[in-house]
Amino acid sequence: MTEHATDYELVIRPKYGLLDLNWQELKEYRELLFFLALREIKIRYKQTVMGASWALLQPFFTMIVFTLIFSRLAQMPSDGVPYPIFSYSGLLLWIYFSNALSQSSNSLVDNAPLLSKVYMPRIFIPTAPCLSGLVDYGIAMSILAVMMVYYHFMPGITILLLPLIVFMTFLLSSGLGYWLSSFCVKYRDVKFALPFFIQLLLFVSPVIYPTNIVGENMRWLLYLNPMTGLIDAHRACLLGHVPVNFVSLAISAVLTIVIFASGILYLRSTEKYFADLI
């Protein structure tokens, strides 16, 4: 009995269209995305004494410094709530966003062997740090829960918006990560300019001050920053001290979707050059 072997050839070619995202391929490789995210978490805390406790220490000590400088010395208003919980509720989302953006933007360059030797959906590489950062966010949330009990804050029905706000922040950091990681492959200046950009963005986001400290005639400039509506809504739905500003949240949602969608399109249009440039 003769066995007949079937010969076949698999050819992988770069895609040239903008709107050719292969959803079936993403579904087949979805386990790889979670593996990459898990690897990010392991690498982050590998050979550290404190381990995942750093996810607690970073926002906690930043909150202490901000309280001493901006509340005690600068007398910064805080919407009528104690400044420690006011700043921490903003820092919680901001630190997730800034860390996810920083790691995502450098991810393609940091994973050069994956780009040049293994075929995989390239979009997974800058997405993984944004996904893994949610673990740190969840860990740091435990301190906010303790502070809410200490300061007698009870969230209302708007707490149901929290998953949506976190998801939108994930989309925003991913979308910006797609843009910047693609730029970084060709222009390594991004790696040096990004920390400065994130530092500037902190001061134009309502982390250390309430939005209403800015006059109404200039407040629209703050709303051009998608993190403004997200941080405001995040703080409002957790503390319940003010109603959620759905107008600013809607503006942030529109800007987030535009950045996310355009980031996917740009990454898809440039990924065919990654292996040559990396």
Residue pairs with C-beta under 8 A, 6 or more apart in sequence:
12 119
14 271
14 272
15 22
15 268
15 272
16 272
18 265
18 268
18 269
19 265
20 268
21 264
21 268
22 121
25 121
26 121
26 123
29 120
29 121
29 124
32 120
32 121
32 124
33 124
33 127
33 128
33 131
34 131
36 124
36 125
36 128
37 128
37 129
37 131
37 132
38 132
39 128
40 103
40 128
40 129
40 131
40 132
41 132
41 135
44 132
45 51
45 52
45 54
48 54
50 57
52 135
52 136
52 139
55 135
55 136
55 139
55 140
56 139
56 140
56 142
56 143
58 95
58 140
59 88
59 91
59 92
59 95
59 140
59 143
60 88
60 140
60 143
62 91
62 95
63 84
63 87
63 88
63 91
64 84
66 83
66 87
66 91
66 208
67 83
67 84
67 87
70 76
70 83
70 87
70 208
70 209
71 78
71 83
71 84
71 87
76 83
76 208
76 209
76 213
77 209
77 210
77 213
78 86
78 87
78 210
79 86
79 210
79 212
79 241
79 242
80 241
81 151
81 153
81 239
81 241
82 151
84 147
85 144
85 147
85 148
85 151
85 153
85 239
86 210
86 235
86 239
87 207
87 208
88 143
88 144
88 147
89 144
89 234
89 235
89 238
89 239
90 205
90 206
90 207
90 208
90 231
90 234
90 235
91 207
92 137
92 140
92 141
92 144
92 234
93 137
93 165
93 166
93 169
93 227
93 230
93 231
93 234
94 202
94 205
94 207
94 227
94 231
95 136
95 140
96 133
96 134
96 136
96 137
96 140
96 166
96 169
96 173
97 169
97 172
97 173
97 227
98 198
98 201
98 202
99 129
99 133
99 136
100 129
100 130
100 133
100 170
100 173
100 174
100 177
101 173
101 176
101 177
101 180
101 194
101 198
102 194
102 195
102 198
103 129
103 133
104 126
104 127
104 129
104 130
104 173
104 174
104 176
104 177
104 178
104 180
104 181
105 126
105 176
105 177
105 180
105 181
105 184
105 190
105 191
105 194
106 181
106 184
106 191
106 194
107 125
107 126
107 128
107 129
107 177
107 181
108 115
108 122
108 125
108 126
108 181
108 182
108 184
108 185
108 274
108 278
109 181
109 184
109 185
109 188
109 191
109 278
111 125
112 278
114 120
114 125
115 122
115 125
115 274
115 275
115 278
116 275
116 278
122 267
122 271
122 274
123 178
123 264
123 267
123 268
125 181
126 174
126 177
126 178
126 181
126 267
127 174
127 177
129 177
130 170
130 173
130 174
130 177
131 170
133 173
134 166
134 170
137 166
144 238
147 153
148 154
148 155
148 238
148 239
153 238
153 239
153 240
153 241
154 240
155 237
155 238
155 239
155 240
156 237
156 240
158 236
158 237
158 240
158 243
158 244
159 237
159 238
159 240
160 237
161 233
161 237
161 244
162 234
162 237
162 238
165 230
165 233
165 234
165 237
165 249
166 234
168 230
168 252
168 253
168 256
169 227
169 230
171 256
171 257
171 260
172 226
172 227
172 230
172 252
172 256
172 259
172 260
174 260
174 263
175 256
175 259
175 260
175 261
175 262
175 263
175 264
176 259
176 263
177 263
178 260
178 263
178 264
178 266
178 267
179 259
179 262
179 263
179 266
179 267
180 190
180 194
181 267
182 266
182 267
182 270
182 271
183 190
184 190
184 191
185 270
185 273
185 274
185 277
185 278
186 270
186 273
186 277
201 225
201 227
202 208
204 222
204 225
205 225
205 227
205 228
205 231
206 222
206 228
206 231
206 232
207 231
211 219
211 222
211 228
211 232
211 245
211 248
214 221
214 222
222 228
223 229
223 248
223 251
223 252
224 255
226 251
226 252
226 255
226 256
226 259
227 252
228 248
228 252
229 245
229 248
229 249
229 250
229 251
229 252
229 253
230 249
230 252
230 256
232 244
232 245
232 248
232 249
233 244
233 245
233 248
233 249
233 252
236 242
236 243
236 244
236 245
237 244
